[in-house]
Amino acid sequence: MGKTLRAVMGAALLFWGAPLPAAEAFEVSPMSHHLDLSSGAAGRVTLRNPRVEPLPIEVRAVRRSISEDGTSSFTPADADFLIFPPQALVPAGGAQAFQFQYVGPTALDRTAAYVLYLSEVPVSQAGGITVQIIFELGVAVYLHPQGARADLRLEGVRPLADGSAEVMVRNHGGRLVVLGPQGLNEVAGAAGGLSAYGAAATRNFGSPIIPAYSLRRFLINRPVQPGESAPLEEGL
C-alpha cells in the first residue's frame, strides 16, 4: 500500500521546523497576475524544475472568496479558464510555461479573485509503504472590470483588552486591493490613527487582501514596550 503526504503551499511559502532540501520543491513565476477584463485576461506562468528527475505537474483553477477576517474559501472553477497544457512532465533542470485564458463571465461589477494551483502529481511506488511529499503552489489571478477603482477608508480602530487592536477598513470601490509594504498605512487616514502601533500596522496582520465593496477586519499587535522583544512573525 502506498501513502502520500501532501504539502500545500497556497501562499507560495511553506514553513517547517527545519528547511527541506531545495531539490524537493519547484519554482513558479510570477506568483500573481492583475488582469483587465477588457484586454483579454490572459497570462503565462513558468514553472522551473530544479530536481534531477522529471516532474509531473497538473494545473487546476479555483475561485477565491475572502471573509471579513481575511479567511479564504475556495470553489472549483476549472470551467472559467482555458489552460495549456493542463498537464506536463517538466524535464529535470528544465522549465515549462503554462498559458491561461479567462473564459468565465465578463459582465462583472467587481474584481473576481482566483487561484491557479500547480500541483505535483504523485507517482505510484511499487511495493512496500512509501511516504512522498507532494508540493503545490498557488498563483493568484485577479480579474478587474474595466474602469474599476478602489476606494479604501478607515472605519475605525477598536483597542482590545490585551493592548492589540481591531482595525476596520472598507473598500467602497469595485477593485480589489492587495496591501503593499506599507500595510494598513496605505489606507487613507490610517497612518495617524495607527501611529501608536508602529510597525504592527505594516506586518503580521493576516491576509493583505481587501475585496471590492467589502469590509475587512484586521487584528494588529499592541505596540512593543521599551525592553520587550517584538512578537514573532506568524508562520516562522
N, C-alpha and C positions, 0 to 999 in steps of 0.2 A: 504494500500500500504506500502511495506517495503522499507527502504532506507539504503544503506550500504556505509560506508566511508572506503576506503582502505588506510592503512598506509604502504607504501612500504619502506623497509629497505635494499635496494640493496647493500649498503656498510657496512652492519652489524651494523650501528649506526643510530639512529633516534633522531634528535634534536627538542625539543619542548620548548615553553616558560616556561612550568612547567613540572616536571617529571611525567610520568604516573606511576600508581601503578605497582609494579613488577609483580603481578599476571596477568596483561594484556598481557604480552609478553611471548615469549618462547626462549629457548636457543638452539643453534646449534653449534656443534664442529666436526672436525676442520672447520675453515672458508675458507681454501684454500688448494688446492692439486696441487703439481707439479709432473706430472706423465711422465715416459719414455715410449714411444710407444712400445719399444722393450720388456718391462716387463709386458705386458698385459693390462696396462692402466685401472685399476680397483681401486675402493676405497669404503669407507664407511663413511657415515655422521650419527651422532647421534643427535637426537632431544630430548630435555628434556622439559616436560610439568610441570611447577610449579603451575598450576591452580588447583582449587578444582573441576573442571569438565573436562570431556574428551575433547580432542582437535582434530577435523578432519583436516587432512593435505593432500595436494596433491603435487607432485613434477613435475616440467617441466624443460626442458633444452633450453637454447638459446645460439647462437653463438655471441661472442662479438668482435666488431671492435673498435679500438682506433684511433682517428684522431690526427693530429699534435698538436692540442691544448689540447689534453687529453680527449676530449669529447668521450663518449662511445655510440655506437649504437648497437642494438640487432636484431637478426633474429631468428625465431623459429628453433629449432634443436632437437626436440624430437627423430627423426629418427636416430640420431647419438649415442644414448645411450639406453642401457637396464637398467631399474631402477626397483628395487624390494624392497618393494612393491611400486607401483606408487601412491597409496593412503593408508592411515592408519588412524585409530582412536586411538590416543595416550591416554592412561588412565590418569586420574587425578594423579598428582605427579609421573608419570611414565616416561619411555623413550622408544624410538623406533629407531632402526637402519635401515637406508636405504642403500642398496647396489647399486652401479652403475658400469657399464661396458661400455667402449667406443667401439662402433661398426661402427664408421664412417670411412672415407677414411684414410688409413695408409701411403700412399705414399706422405708424407708432406715434404716440403723443409724448413719449419719454424714452430715455435710454433703456435698451434691453441689455442685460448682462448674461454672458455665457462663459463656460469654461470648456476648453478642448483638452481632454486628458490623453496624453501619450503614455501608453501602458505597455510594459514588458509582458510578452506572452509566455506563460510558464511552459517549460519543456519537460515532457514526461521522462522520468528516470526509470530505467529497467531494474527491478529487483530491490528489496530492502526498503527501509524508511529513509527518506531524504527530506531535508529542510532547505527550501530555496527562497531567497529573498527576492521579491518581485518589486521593481521600482515603477512609480507612476508620477508623472509631472503634469501639473495643470497650467495651461496657458489661458490667461484672462482675455476675453474678447468683449468689448463694449461697442454697441451699435447705437449711434446718435442720430436722431432725426435731424433733417436739415434745419438749420437756424436755431436749434435748441440751445438755451443758455442756462447756466447755473445761477442761483441766487441764494447764497448761504447767509443765514442770520443767526446770531446767538440769541436763544430764547431764555436762557437762564443758567445760573451756576448755583447748585444746591450743596452747601457744605454738609458732610456727614459726620457722625459722632466720632469716628476714628481719625478724623483730620483729612480724609480724602474728600473728593467732591464729584458730584454728578453734573456733567456739562451737557446741556440740551442744545442741539443745533438743528435747525430746519432748513431744508432746501426747498425754496419756493419756485425753483425753475425746473425745466424739463430735462436738464442734462445732469447725469450722474457725475459725482466728483470723487476722485481718489486723492486724499490729502498727501501733500509732499513733505519735504524735510522740515518745514515749519509747523507741521502738525495742526493742532487746533488754532494756533495763532494766525492761520490763513483765513479764518472766518472773521468777517467784518465785526469789529467791536470786541473780539475775544482777547486780544493781546492785553488790554487794560484790565479786563475782568479776571484774567488768569495770571496776572503778573506775580501774585503771591505764591503760585505753584511752580514757578521757574521752569526747569527742563521737563517736568512731568507733563506739561502741555504739548510737548513736541515728540514724545516717545512713550511706548509702553501703555497705550490707552486702547488697545484692541484693534479691531478692523478699521482701516482708514477710509472705508467706502461710505459715502453718503448718497443714497439713491435719490432720484428725481422725485419731487413732490412728497418728500418723506421727512419724518422726524428721526434723528439719531440721538441716542443717549450714550455718552462716553463716561467712563469711570477713570479718574486720574488720581494718582497717589498724593498724599499730603506732602507738603514741602519738607525737604530734608533739613533737620535742625543742626546747628553747629555741633561738631563732634560725632555725628551719626554717619553711618555708611549709606550710600544710595541703595535703594532696593534693586535686586537682581532683575535683569530683563526677562520678560516672560519667554519661556521656552528654552533658556540656556541651562 
